[in-house]
Structures are given as structure tokens and as C-alpha cells.
Amino acid sequence: MSEKSFSQTPIVYRAEPITRSQVDRFVQATGSEFCAGAPPLTFATILRGTEFKWLERLKIDMRGLLHTDQEYEYVAPMKEGDVPTVYSSLVDYKERRGLVFVSLESEVRCGEQVAVIARSAFVVRSAAEGGAA
């Protein structure tokens, strides 16, 4: 997997408008609550699909992956009717001692306003070390 070549073009995903029933299902599934009429803070989790697209682009096999970090920075509240668009970019990709370290950052925008910045980090055993990457 060394000298991996890939496009650093962000992966963009335009979600469906946020609906009350979508938020209700999330609240029920997670046991969370509405915050002043806005979806729960963890609601941005449903918008992480672009991270999986990055793993596909990098040809990383999930069987060798350890998700090490997930961080959300809340800039503005999302609300019913918003149409989130997620822009996900590769921030860092390093190989060391048979491990691959990947960092991604995603901006969730509702219109022109950034609502959430999500950061994720992964460690993957490389194929050369007997891993599944």
C-alpha cells in the first residue's frame, strides 16, 4: 500500500432534507432528546457516508480498520427542512511500521452556512503486515 496514489478531490454528498420523522427515528434509536427544536447533537453521525467513500477510494478493507477518533465541532444548529451537503476531505495519510494512519475532515453545510465540522481518524493494518488493507 506504500506510495498510495489517490485523488485529493473532496467527496461531496447532498443529503435529503432533514424531516421530523427522520429525527424522531434517530431520537428513538439512540435514546437522545431534541435540543431546543433542533436534532440531537449526535445527529450528524447519519451523515458519515462520505467517510466510507474515502475508505473505498483508498482501497482500505474494513476488516483491518480500527476507528480511533471521532470529533464534532458545532458551528450552527441544523433544523428540520435543512438540506445538508457534506464535503469530506483527506487530511492526512501516513504509513509507518505496517500501519496506515488516515485522518478525514468533513464539513456539513446547510445552504452556505457550515453547521458541523466532523473529524475522524483510523488506523489500518497494511496488507504487507498480514492485515486486510
N, C-alpha and C positions, 0 to 999 in steps of 0.2 A: 504494500500500500504506500510505500515511500514515494516521494515526488509526485503526489496525487495532483492531477490537473483537473480543474473544475471551473465553472463559471462563477464569478462572484456577483453576478446579477441577482438582486433580491428576488425572492419568490413572493408573489402577491396573490392574496386570496380575498375576494369580496364575498362576505357572508350575507345571508338573508337578513332582512330587518329583524331587530330584536322584538319579540312578541311577549305578551303577558303569559301565554301558555308555555312558551319555551322557558321563561324564567321560573314559572311555577313548577315545571318538571325538574329543573335544576335544584330549586329550593327543597323540593320533596326528596330528591335523590341524595342530597348532601346534608340534609337536616339544618340548613342555614336559614337566614332570615333576610327580608328586604331591608335595605338601609335608606330611609327617607325617600321611598318610592323608586330607588334605583336597584338594579340587580345586586346580589351579594358580591363582595369584593373578589371572591374566587371564581366568579362567572367567566372571567377572561380565559379560564382553563379550557373552555369549549372551543376556543379559537386557536389552539396549538397545532392544528393540522399542518401548517407550513413547516413546523419543525420536522415532522415526519417526512415531508417532501425533501427537506435538506438531507436527511439521512439516506433517502433513496438516491439523490443526486450524488452524494459522496460514496455511494455503494457500501454503506455500513449495514451489516447484518445485525438485527436487533438481539440475536442470541448472545452476542459478545458485548453488549452495551450495558453500562451502569449509568443511570441518570443521577448525577451528583448534586445538582443545584437547580433551583427554580426560584426566580425573584420577580416580583411585580412592583412597578413604580406607577402609582396612580396620579395622573395629571389632571384629568377631568372625569366626571361621572358619565357612565353610559346609561342610557334610558330607553324605555320602550320606543320603538319607531326608528331608533338609530340604525344605520346600515354600516356595520364595522367593516373596514378594509384593513387587512393585516399585511404589513411589509416586513418580511423576515430576511435577515442578512447573516452571513457567516462573519463572525468577529475574529475568531482565532481557530487555527488548525495546526496542531503540532504532533510530531511523533517522537516518542522517547522510550527506549528500553522495552520495545514490544507493545507499547500502549499508544493509542491515539487520543488526543485531548481536543475536544470540539466545543466551541462556545458560539452560541447563536443569540441574536437580539432581534426582537420583533416589536414593531410599533403598531398599535391598534388605533386606527384613526376613525373617527365618526365625522364625516364631512372633511373639513380641513383641520379640525381640532384633533390633536393627539390625546387620546383618552388613557391609554395604558402603554407602558414600555415593559416588555417581558424579556427576561434574560434566562437562558438555560445553558447548562454545561453537562457534558457527557464524557465518559472515559470508555474506550473500546479496546479490547484485546485485539492486536493485529493478527492476521492470518499466519504470518511468519512465526508467531509465538504459540501457535496451536489454538488461537481464538477463532471466532466466527466472522471477523471483519473482512 
